[in-house]
Amino acid sequence: MYFNFKQMKHYKSLIELHRENGFTPPEHPLISLYHCNNTCSLGDREFTTDFYMVGFKKLKSGIIKYGRTKYDHESGYMLFVKPRQVIEMKDLHFEENGFLIFFHEDFLNGHTLHNEIKDYHYFDYETNEALHLSPKEEQIVWGIYNALQTEYENNQDEFSRELMLTNIGTMLKYAQRFYKRQFINRTDLSGKTVSRFNDVLTKYFKQDQLQLKGLPSVNMMADQLNISPRYLSDLLKQETGKTAIELIHIFLISEAKNLLRSADQSVAEIAYYLGFENMSYFSRLFKQEVGVSPVQFKKQQLN
């Protein structure tokens, strides 16, 4: 199979996303809220981000593509996107007001939501159907959003992050309830390779295989998914813009950042826990992905 990897936009910061789409600057570097009136398009082409995105709207017309599949938005209200998944939003027009919530994956570091969010499968490609809400459910979602917005626009203090994450967590729990009501029998849809890949990685981590078997390799992941390593990387590149090894590194560094913020272990202990036998390799990879060494990152969190 031939893949045409055209260049797509990747947003690493909320400031960049807001600036390039004409939004007002975000109040916080790791979370932003945007209230949509009649239109709420993002960019002029496919893009990926380092953020989770929650969208709420009654869409009248326009195109939403999630992965390589056109998103069914007929009478739909909510959609959910996680970091490094390809999305396209063009020429969107709404029947009434809506909102977009963006929060960087780093915003979850050290919080229970860092792990809980992985269990919400509506962020995966299999769910390409928008969440439909009853009038009562719509009121619930708006109530949570308004509480989040109040905290977001308030002067930041030591309670701000926890309160904002609590509101986001509540919204996601309600979405889980609504989706279970809506999609009792969900069919398999295209774009599922990245979801299966992430499931294998999460299981590998939860079962402490990192300590027993070391770092997961592309060959091991391909074995688990019953496809060739090269084909796996091609599929993932098509769906996410990242290769298999890049996604493995991103997953491990995400876990490392979470542990460095919340754990009492030393950097060396965390590196070993994540399956790195070579401390210098861990430090080099971490700095390459994050921009600072793990020791510097841990000091920043303590401060």
Beta strands, then each sheet from edge to edge (+ up, - down):
strand 1: 9-11
strand 2: 31-36
strand 3: 42-49
strand 4: 51-56
strand 5: 59-66
strand 6: 69-70
strand 7: 78-81
strand 8: 87-94
strand 9: 98-104
sheet 1: 1+ 3+ 8- 5+ 6-
sheet 2: 2+ 9- 4+ 7-
end
